[in-house]
Amino acid sequence: MSSLNFEQLKKDKRVIEAKRLLKEALREAQENIVEVKEANPDLVDTYNQLLKEAGRLRGRDLFFPYLGSGLGKGALVELADGSVKYDFISGIGVHYLGHSHKGLLESSVDAALEDTIMQGNLQQGLSSVELLRRLVDIASQGSSRLAHCFLTSSGAMANENAFKAILQKKSPASRFLAFRKCFSGRTLATGQMTDKPEIRAGLPTVLNIDYLPFYDATQPEMSTHATVKALQEHLSEHPGEYAAMVFELIQGEGGYYPGETEFFKSIIQILKENNIAVMIDEIQTFGRTKDFFAFQYFKLEEYVDVVTIGKMAQVCATFFTEDINPKAGLLSQTFTSSTAAINAATVILDEVANGGYLGEEGKINQYSLRFIGHLQQLSAKYPDQLQGPFGVGAMIGFTAFDGSMEKSKAFIFKLYENGVLSFVAGKDPTRIRFLMPVGGVTLEDIDQVCRIIEKVLM
Ligand SMILES: Cc1ncc(COP(=O)(O)O)c(C=O)c1O
């Protein structure tokens, strides 16, 4: 018998029975969520008032008129107007196991039993150690030198922490390199790096960043040559001034552009010769290729110095090598995350590691192939309406019509009305993109979503 009182509480028969009853009640509540459904006319007025109120209180209307009821089933989600939709964007890549997952219900009950809601600098629970152990284990496989992991509560903060650790180590070097069309977050520093002028409109410059063209799959050699040349020009213009280059190996917000191993290696070789750190932003890509990390998928393990993750992991994190480990006092936060998020992260990582998600035959690749196959057929059938598909693994998208922002937005709103949640990415062209909830989706869901896409295209 464990001597810890908390262990006794978790094993208490009433707690075990309560969990069983909760799961049973959830299963029953989900029985009516089986397919896309229109809104309930009796709820529409109240729903619209709530939307208006949300917009007024936030100072800006919500992008989609989406207010969740609190219940869903896999890829399907019930909204507070009684409608049911396919969630193929999952909060931009967050709800990886789908809606109302019973494993996450259980881990949230475990979290609710704990004495505090949040964990942080002065209050880490056992679950934080569990999560850290798993994360470092996954990140340090093969020839990777990633030995440490610092938890945090947003992708932008994971990147901020990465920038600070790098800058401290590489001081007085303070410039960064990044790819055109990259996304890094919306804080002062990450917003500076994000290659989207509108998100830093009116803000002062806090970091010096120089951009390189990203890989162009239509002309691999020329594109590698052009990027290497641009890199060398920057290096000769600012010798010794660069601390790091930040890589998004598959550009997400930029429009679903995957890079390529030899392209990355050509750049990394020069960075290493110049003592410039290699930082990989995997906030969107983590858990979405057939390997846990995209740097593993592109076979770059031995080169990475710093890596950040977020989104599907629920808890965000900055991984770094022994060499980059910062001095005491540089990284600290009141909150690292809620216990519920930390427990959920562990459940999700275990599910991906042991649930048949990874590798050629794994769910991620198989679901991706199914989705790609349908989109290829649609592209052949409607060449003027759909070009693509583009992307890798669970990051799949296409260009609709002329790829203008206006028509792409109109398209995703039409998809929304027809019961599918998607989003846009990139500019010139803007693409329609999906981040399906890999752990909650079925092949039939993918088929059904593609039928709806076809209906909207026609
Ligand atoms: C590549 C990348 N980096 C950083 C971020 C910022 O993450 P967050 O929105 O959690 O701050 C995002 C968010 O979309 C992202 O896609």
The ligand as an SDF file (V2000), in Angstrom:
LIG
                    3D

 16 16  0  0  0  0  0  0  0  0999 V2000
    5.3640   27.5880  -36.3780 C   0  0  0  0  0  0  0  0  0  0  0  0
    4.6890   28.3260  -35.2560 C   0  0  0  0  0  0  0  0  0  0  0  0
    5.4360   28.9390  -34.3230 N   0  0  0  0  0  0  0  0  0  0  0  0
    4.8840   29.6010  -33.2940 C   0  0  0  0  0  0  0  0  0  0  0  0
    3.5170   29.7120  -33.1540 C   0  0  0  0  0  0  0  0  0  0  0  0
    2.9330   30.4780  -31.9990 C   0  0  0  0  0  0  0  0  0  0  0  0
    2.2510   29.6250  -31.1280 O   0  0  0  0  0  0  0  0  0  0  0  0
    1.1410   30.1910  -30.1300 P   0  0  0  0  0  0  0  0  0  0  0  0
    0.0090   30.6520  -30.9730 O   0  0  0  0  0  0  0  0  0  0  0  0
    0.8000   29.0160  -29.2460 O   0  0  0  0  0  0  0  0  0  0  0  0
    1.7760   31.3020  -29.3640 O   0  0  0  0  0  0  0  0  0  0  0  0
    2.6990   29.1020  -34.1210 C   0  0  0  0  0  0  0  0  0  0  0  0
    1.2340   29.2460  -34.0370 C   0  0  0  0  0  0  0  0  0  0  0  0
    0.5160   29.0400  -34.9700 O   0  0  0  0  0  0  0  0  0  0  0  0
    3.3030   28.3960  -35.1930 C   0  0  0  0  0  0  0  0  0  0  0  0
    2.5600   27.8090  -36.1410 O   0  0  0  0  0  0  0  0  0  0  0  0
  1  2  1  0
  2  3  1  0
  2 15  2  0
  3  4  2  0
  4  5  1  0
  5  6  1  0
  5 12  2  0
  6  7  1  0
  7  8  1  0
  8  9  2  0
  8 10  1  0
  8 11  1  0
 12 13  1  0
 12 15  1  0
 13 14  2  0
 15 16  1  0
M  END
$$$$
